[in-house]
Amino acid sequence: MGRWIRDGTGLTLVVLALAALFWGIAQLREHDYLASILALLTGLAVLRAGVELLRPTVGE
């Protein structure tokens, strides 16, 4: 059961990180540079956390 929770959490974090990255790119189009930089950094940090949770499953 613990593996399913870890995998589900990792997958959720990866999806949320990608959403934050796309939102940052959309903000960058509107020339709101500070918000886009913060959204991109948040997306990258959450993506790294999700990848760390999925690392044992993938086998890296």
C-alpha positions in Angstrom: 0.0 0.0 0.0 2.9 2.4 0.8 4.3 2.0 -2.7 1.0 3.1 -4.3 0.8 6.1 -2.1 4.4 7.1 -2.9 3.8 6.6 -6.7 0.5 8.5 -6.7 2.0 11.4 -4.8 5.0 11.5 -7.1 2.9 11.4 -10.2 0.6 14.1 -8.8 3.6 16.3 -8.0 5.0 15.9 -11.5 1.7 16.8 -13.1 1.3 19.9 -10.8 4.9 20.9 -11.6 4.3 20.7 -15.3 1.1 22.8 -14.9 3.1 25.4 -12.9 5.8 25.5 -15.7 3.2 26.0 -18.4 1.5 28.7 -16.3 4.9 30.4 -16.0 5.4 30.4 -19.7 1.9 31.8 -20.2 2.7 34.6 -17.8 6.0 35.3 -19.6 4.0 35.9 -22.8 2.1 38.6 -20.9 5.4 40.2 -19.9 4.9 39.6 -16.2 8.5 38.6 -15.6 8.6 38.4 -11.8 5.5 36.1 -11.6 6.8 34.0 -14.5 10.2 33.5 -12.8 8.6 32.6 -9.5 6.2 30.1 -11.2 9.1 28.5 -13.2 11.2 28.1 -10.0 8.3 26.7 -8.1 7.5 24.3 -11.0 11.1 23.1 -11.1 11.3 22.5 -7.4 8.0 20.6 -7.3 9.2 18.6 -10.4 12.4 17.6 -8.6 10.4 16.5 -5.5 8.1 14.4 -7.7 11.0 12.8 -9.5 12.6 11.9 -6.1 9.4 10.2 -5.1 9.3 8.2 -8.3 13.0 7.3 -8.4 12.6 3.9 -6.6 9.8 2.9 -8.9 11.6 3.8 -12.1 14.7 2.0 -10.9 17.2 4.8 -11.2 
